[in-house]
Amino acid sequence: MGFNCGIVGLPNVGKSTLFNALTSTAAAEAANYPFCTIEPNVGRVSVPDPRLEAITKIANPQKTIPTQLEFVDIAGLVRGASKGEGLGNQFLGNIRATDAILHVLRCFEGEVTHVDGSVDPVRDAETVNTELLLADLDSVEKRLVSLGKKAKSNDKEAKELMSMLEPVVEALREGKPARSVEISKDQQTLFEQQQFLTAKPTLYVCNVSEDEAGTGNDFTKAVEAMAAAEGSETIIISAEIEAEIASLEGDEEKAEYLESLGLEEAGLARLIRSGYGLLDLITFFTAGEKEVRAWTVFKGAKAPQAAGAIHSDFERGFIRAETIAYDDYISLGGESAAKEAGKMRAEGKEYLVVDGDIFHFRFNV
């Protein structure tokens, strides 16, 4: 199980350049004109995790399989998208299908044409956020009209949905995103089923020039202040640098290039960590002679759910999870030594998965 992040923003902010760099492909055309990305491009990348490499050295498997992260490059948005302007309807529909939003903002000057004629990332963010909010508001208001008619005839489900939607529509009318509304646990599933655009967790990606990748600039500071005010996070990245890294072949060559720029790691690694935090994701591992593999589940997942990430039959027939903590596996030198030291535990259905757990699941077919 991986997760899906939609890369969004106005035209010509560097979305497709970043997508190409992160996926090391030329699947998305990066051109200096709006709407060069007509269909959403999807790319999957392996999630780099040093723990996976450490486990592999000990287990010496036939193959090692990392978990994956999926990026979706979505066509640029313009004002009026909520009313269908530009590629608005398509843009909004594609965002609705993603788990989280990576909102790319142009934080560099240059010759590339800006759709609004000047560089102002906070203004650009407000443009996109306003369109998402207006789309949600239009959808909810129409839904409430329909539900109101059903509620008059004592439709229980309609009344329940209305009670959840009413505070949401109030927030949207005040210019606040759907995620700002406190939803009770009983209504959480109902809320998630609505797929509100403004409910999706958002990470602001500040695209800067190569020489400002390590320091940021006045534009990025303005974005950080805006993000902090709404409880979101930011990351500074240079799509230009990521594109250069993607063109290099060996790890040593890439490391030397990063060092020459005064950077410790590529933007992808930081983006993945931020994405994991954004969606409350954690990683567990399975290790054996045939393969060592990383898997992803949501924080708070129980052992049977982790088993289900591998195969639905594992969850249905779950008996127990033979569990070794990552630190114990590494310090003791593998499964056998951990077992002899009493560090392998038998965990049941209520066990909460801990990031880094190494599992062997027992189940009935």
Summary of the structure (lengths in Angstrom):
residues: 365
radius of gyration: 23.0
end to end distance: 21.5
largest distance: 70.0
contacts: 1161
relative contact order: 0.13
helix: 46%
strand: 20%
